[in-house]
Amino acid sequence: MAGIYLHIPFCKTRCTYCDFYMGTNESHIDAFVEALCVEAVLRREETKEPIGTIYFGGGTPSRLQEHHFERIFDTLYRHYPIVPDAEITVEANPDDLTEDYVTMLAALPFNRLSIGIQSFDNGELQFLCRRHNAREANDAVKRCQQHGFNNISIDLIYGLPGQSLTVWQRNLEQALALDIQHISSYHLIYEERTRMYRLLKAGKITPVMEETSTEMFAMLIDRLTADGFVHYEISAFGKEGLFSQHNCSYWKDVPYIGLGPSAHSYNGESRSWNVRSLLRYNKGAEGGHFEREVEQLSAQERYNEFILTGLRTMWGINLQELEKRFGVELLDYCMNNVQPYLNRGLVRQEGSKLILTREGFFISDGIMSDLMRVD
Ligand code: SF4
């Protein structure tokens, strides 16, 4: 199986914390969709495997209109072997999910929605420069459910400056009240190219204390798992059988083709990145050649990815697979380095698997970097 990711680089406005590649000039959308379809056709030979997942991410894919989606689906179904029960996700912002828009989405092949809610607190939403309020977020989810979407994920952000545990708990309770199937939740990161970062550097905001961050993560895990969600990846919680197949494929070494400006691709041997410029991307379509940087992965780099992606998930690192793919020397390296964490109960061994314990999740970055090899 393989996956397709489509990067839709348009948003109505830019959120304070965001450093994704996107722009706000929507007059380029038509030309972009045509370029995207050209790239999809040009790269159709890159995989012969059946396509099990398609993911429209961004940016804000819900800035596209019906004819854009139809054009893209027509191209994909014509040129790729998409399996009949493929998971097909679109990211959407609550303010775009009007009655007409959801009716349109429900008539297209989408069977999963990922809604960028981030918070149910109106003060936080304003601070993040989101374009919706809490009531609109609730209404959007209910509208999607009424139109038959029964695989809905929402994003929540935590660790905002000044955020209290009480507000975070209220956000979680409101999310759980929605009867959704999946929640992705991330701690705020101060990315250099963002307004949030500049506010931090100017001393206008104060990051939450580390202990508060840890308590928020603990509350996230405890509250969601108590409600029947499975914590299957550091930031991802899903109801049984309704994990994000597309994201799982990133963590399980499944190849994927990334289409659109700044999109990443992976084929098991190399990674590549499309040019991070809409104008240069659209120009690529005119000449039939898209700018893309390719990096061949060495055995060591592949081993490091194997550690990083395996340890993030509840399935952990498969030691038999590690030995088969990277040899006994790297297996020994991994086992020697993990021993202190096994002793401290931060990693557990189940048969041939190494899996982070609940406590291990709190210092996962340190454990991963100790198991990775840098010569
Ligand atoms: S909607 Fe998403 S992609 Fe667009 S600016 Fe906000 S966080 Fe970034």
Residues whose N, C-alpha, C, O or C-beta is under 5 A from the ligand:
A	BS01	SF4	C11 T13 R14 C15 C18 F20 G58 G59 T60
